[in-house]
Amino acid sequence: MVSKNEKMKNKEHYTLLAKLFKYPEEDFIAHVNEIQNFLNEFYPEAGTELKPFSEHIAKCSLDERQELFTKTFDVQPICYLDLGYVMFGEDYKRGAFLLSMQTEQLRIQNDCGTDLPDNICNVLTLMTKSEDEKFVEDLVWRIFIPCVKKMIGEFKSARIDLKMQVLRKMHRAIIQEELNHGNVYRNCFTALLDVLIKDFGEKEFVSEDDTVLTSSHHQSFFNKQTALQTFNHKQNSEAQDFAALQKLD
């Protein structure tokens, strides 16, 4: 049996947590139960956070699980699962971040499938497989934790109230459950945030110093005092083109 210390060292639990944010298939309930049991044992506070999601999703059919995922993240999404977009929006820094994540995903030989390299599932896999602890720490502190907090905040926004007004006209059980208790995917993010903070702690950074480091040389793509001064026109164009291509997908 793998001990808690071994799990913390290998960070393999982040690959497990990534399954919460994948499109639900037939085995989704089994994965959720495995995650719930793991959190109950090693991260009890996170387990408490996830429990409403686990209980609700267990009562849903596969179609209802897929519908909930789609209307949360795809159709008029509450929030996006691509960290670069959450962090930087349409700013060209998003393109630079995508290029950085693409490089790192290739380094660990992670097949990102149809998702972008900065998709939350792929970044969780990157955290698990990367052997560069300093890179992972900086990625978590500067990008991941701030993004998860923003994602959680989106579930409280005025957009939810507007969406609820529309959903009140519908009468399916899954919709009524959301009206009563809120979108349970929020609990996935609050549970993940608890695990991240337990494992890595938190650090405060000046807002204009939003950086992410590449593991090879720990150079920032985004530091306004350094990277932007040396980011030449060709690199800038490549980053913008890369981000534009992703918007077309």
C-alpha positions as CSV (number, residue, x, y, z in Angstrom):
1,M,0.0,0.0,0.0
2,V,1.3,3.5,-0.9
3,S,1.9,5.6,2.2
4,K,0.8,9.2,2.6
5,N,4.4,10.4,2.4
6,E,5.0,8.5,-0.8
7,K,1.9,10.0,-2.3
8,M,3.0,13.5,-1.4
9,K,6.4,13.0,-2.8
10,N,5.1,11.5,-6.1
11,K,2.2,13.9,-6.4
12,E,0.3,11.1,-8.1
13,H,-2.9,12.3,-6.4
14,Y,-3.1,15.2,-8.8
15,T,-3.5,12.8,-11.7
16,L,-6.4,11.3,-9.7
17,L,-7.9,14.7,-9.0
18,A,-7.7,15.5,-12.7
19,K,-10.5,13.0,-13.4
20,L,-13.0,15.3,-11.7
21,F,-12.7,17.7,-14.5
22,K,-12.9,15.3,-17.5
23,Y,-16.0,14.8,-19.5
24,P,-18.0,12.1,-17.6
25,E,-18.0,8.6,-19.2
26,E,-19.3,5.3,-17.9
27,D,-16.5,5.0,-15.3
28,F,-16.9,8.5,-13.9
29,I,-18.7,7.4,-10.7
30,A,-16.0,4.9,-9.9
31,H,-13.4,7.6,-10.3
32,V,-15.4,10.0,-8.1
33,N,-15.7,7.4,-5.4
34,E,-12.0,6.7,-5.5
35,I,-11.2,10.4,-5.2
36,Q,-13.7,10.9,-2.3
37,N,-12.2,8.0,-0.4
38,F,-8.7,9.3,-0.9
39,L,-9.6,12.8,0.2
40,N,-11.5,11.4,3.3
41,E,-8.3,9.6,4.4
42,F,-5.6,12.1,3.5
43,Y,-7.3,15.5,3.2
44,P,-10.5,15.3,5.3
45,E,-11.4,19.0,4.8
46,A,-11.2,18.6,1.1
47,G,-13.2,15.4,1.4
48,T,-15.9,17.4,3.2
49,E,-15.8,20.0,0.4
50,L,-16.2,17.3,-2.3
51,K,-19.0,15.3,-0.6
52,P,-21.9,17.4,-2.0
53,F,-20.6,16.8,-5.5
54,S,-20.1,13.1,-4.9
55,E,-23.5,12.6,-3.5
56,H,-25.3,14.6,-6.2
57,I,-23.5,13.0,-9.1
58,A,-24.2,9.5,-7.8
59,K,-28.0,10.3,-8.2
60,C,-27.6,11.4,-11.8
61,S,-27.8,9.3,-14.9
62,L,-24.9,9.4,-17.3
63,D,-26.8,11.8,-19.6
64,E,-27.5,14.1,-16.7
65,R,-23.8,14.0,-15.6
66,Q,-22.7,14.9,-19.2
67,E,-25.4,17.6,-19.4
68,L,-24.1,19.2,-16.1
69,F,-20.5,19.1,-17.4
70,T,-21.5,20.6,-20.7
71,K,-23.6,23.5,-19.4
72,T,-20.9,24.2,-16.8
73,F,-17.9,24.3,-19.0
74,D,-19.0,24.3,-22.6
75,V,-22.4,25.9,-23.4
76,Q,-22.5,29.4,-21.9
77,P,-19.8,28.2,-19.4
78,I,-19.7,29.4,-15.8
79,C,-15.9,29.1,-16.1
80,Y,-13.3,27.8,-18.4
81,L,-10.9,24.9,-17.7
82,D,-7.9,26.4,-19.6
83,L,-5.7,28.1,-17.1
84,G,-4.2,30.5,-19.5
85,Y,-7.5,32.0,-20.5
86,V,-8.6,32.2,-16.8
87,M,-5.4,34.0,-15.9
88,F,-4.8,36.2,-18.9
89,G,-8.0,36.4,-20.9
90,E,-7.4,37.5,-24.5
91,D,-4.1,39.2,-23.6
92,Y,-1.1,38.0,-25.7
93,K,0.4,36.6,-22.5
94,R,-2.1,33.7,-22.8
95,G,-0.4,32.7,-26.1
96,A,3.0,32.8,-24.4
97,F,1.7,30.7,-21.5
98,L,0.3,28.2,-24.0
99,L,3.7,27.9,-25.7
100,S,5.3,27.4,-22.3
101,M,2.9,24.7,-21.3
102,Q,3.2,23.0,-24.7
103,T,7.0,22.8,-24.2
104,E,6.6,21.4,-20.7
105,Q,4.0,18.8,-21.8
106,L,6.3,17.6,-24.6
107,R,9.1,17.4,-22.1
108,I,7.1,14.9,-19.9
109,Q,5.7,13.2,-23.1
110,N,2.1,13.9,-22.0
111,D,-0.4,13.4,-24.8
112,C,-2.9,16.3,-24.3
113,G,-5.4,14.7,-26.6
114,T,-8.0,17.2,-27.9
115,D,-7.5,19.5,-24.9
116,L,-5.1,22.5,-24.8
117,P,-1.8,22.0,-23.0
118,D,-3.0,24.5,-20.3
119,N,-6.3,22.6,-19.7
120,I,-6.6,22.0,-16.0
121,C,-6.4,18.2,-16.4
122,N,-3.2,18.4,-18.5
123,V,-1.6,20.8,-16.0
124,L,-2.5,18.5,-13.1
125,T,-0.8,15.7,-15.1
126,L,2.2,17.9,-15.6
127,M,2.5,18.6,-11.9
128,T,2.5,14.9,-11.3
129,K,5.2,13.9,-13.8
130,S,7.5,16.9,-13.7
131,E,10.7,16.2,-11.8
132,D,11.5,19.9,-11.4
133,E,10.1,20.8,-8.0
134,K,11.0,24.5,-8.2
135,F,9.1,24.8,-11.5
136,V,6.0,23.0,-10.1
137,E,6.0,25.2,-7.0
138,D,6.2,28.4,-9.0
139,L,3.5,27.1,-11.4
140,V,1.2,26.4,-8.4
141,W,1.9,29.6,-6.6
142,R,1.8,32.0,-9.5
143,I,-0.8,30.4,-11.8
144,F,-2.7,27.4,-10.4
145,I,-3.9,28.7,-7.0
146,P,-4.9,32.1,-8.4
147,C,-6.7,30.5,-11.3
148,V,-8.7,28.1,-9.0
149,K,-9.7,31.0,-6.8
150,K,-10.9,32.9,-9.9
151,M,-12.8,29.8,-11.0
152,I,-14.5,29.5,-7.6
153,G,-15.4,33.2,-7.8
154,E,-17.2,32.6,-11.2
155,F,-19.7,30.4,-9.4
156,K,-20.7,33.4,-7.3
157,S,-21.0,35.9,-10.1
158,A,-24.0,37.8,-11.3
159,R,-24.0,35.6,-14.4
160,I,-25.2,32.7,-12.2
161,D,-28.2,34.6,-11.1
162,L,-29.1,35.4,-14.7
163,K,-28.6,31.8,-15.7
164,M,-30.8,30.6,-12.8
165,Q,-33.7,32.8,-14.1
166,V,-33.6,30.9,-17.3
167,L,-33.2,27.5,-15.7
168,R,-36.2,28.1,-13.4
169,K,-38.4,27.7,-16.5
170,M,-37.2,24.1,-16.8
171,H,-38.3,21.3,-14.6
172,R,-35.8,18.4,-14.9
173,A,-34.4,17.1,-11.6
174,I,-30.8,18.0,-12.3
175,I,-31.8,21.6,-12.9
176,Q,-33.9,21.8,-9.8
177,E,-31.0,20.3,-7.7
178,E,-28.8,23.1,-9.0
179,L,-31.3,25.7,-8.1
180,N,-31.5,24.4,-4.6
181,H,-27.8,23.8,-3.9
182,G,-25.8,25.7,-6.6
183,N,-23.7,24.1,-9.2
184,V,-21.9,21.3,-7.5
185,Y,-18.8,21.6,-9.7
186,R,-17.8,24.5,-7.4
187,N,-17.1,21.8,-4.8
188,C,-14.6,20.2,-7.0
189,F,-12.6,23.4,-7.2
190,T,-12.9,24.2,-3.5
191,A,-11.6,20.6,-2.7
192,L,-8.8,21.0,-5.2
193,L,-7.8,24.4,-3.7
194,D,-7.7,22.9,-0.2
195,V,-5.3,20.1,-1.5
196,L,-3.1,22.6,-3.3
197,I,-2.8,24.9,-0.2
198,K,-2.1,21.9,2.1
199,D,0.6,20.6,-0.2
200,F,2.3,23.9,-1.3
201,G,1.1,26.7,1.0
202,E,0.4,30.1,-0.4
203,K,2.7,33.0,-1.5
204,E,1.7,36.6,-2.2
205,F,2.9,38.1,-5.5
206,V,2.6,41.6,-6.8
207,S,-0.1,41.6,-9.5
208,E,2.1,43.0,-12.3
209,D,4.6,40.2,-11.6
210,D,2.3,37.4,-12.8
211,T,4.9,35.0,-14.1
212,V,5.3,31.3,-15.0
213,L,8.6,29.7,-15.3
214,T,9.8,27.1,-17.7
215,S,11.6,24.2,-16.0
216,S,14.6,24.4,-18.3
217,H,15.9,27.9,-17.3
218,H,13.4,29.5,-14.9
219,Q,12.9,32.5,-17.1
220,S,9.6,34.3,-17.0
221,F,7.4,34.8,-20.0
222,F,5.3,37.4,-18.3
223,N,7.4,39.6,-15.9
224,K,6.9,43.1,-17.2
225,Q,10.3,44.2,-15.9
226,T,12.2,41.4,-17.6
227,A,10.5,39.1,-20.1
228,L,8.5,41.8,-21.9
229,Q,11.7,43.8,-22.5
230,T,13.3,40.9,-24.3
231,F,10.3,39.3,-25.9
232,N,11.0,40.1,-29.6
233,H,8.5,40.7,-32.3
234,K,8.8,37.2,-33.8
235,Q,8.0,35.6,-30.4
236,N,5.2,38.0,-29.8
237,S,3.6,37.2,-33.2
238,E,4.0,33.4,-32.6
239,A,2.3,33.7,-29.3
240,Q,-0.6,35.7,-30.7
241,D,-1.0,33.3,-33.6
242,F,-1.0,30.3,-31.3
243,A,-3.7,31.9,-29.1
244,A,-5.8,32.9,-32.1
245,L,-5.7,29.3,-33.5
246,Q,-7.0,27.9,-30.2
247,K,-10.0,30.4,-30.3
248,L,-11.0,28.9,-33.7
249,D,-11.2,25.4,-32.3
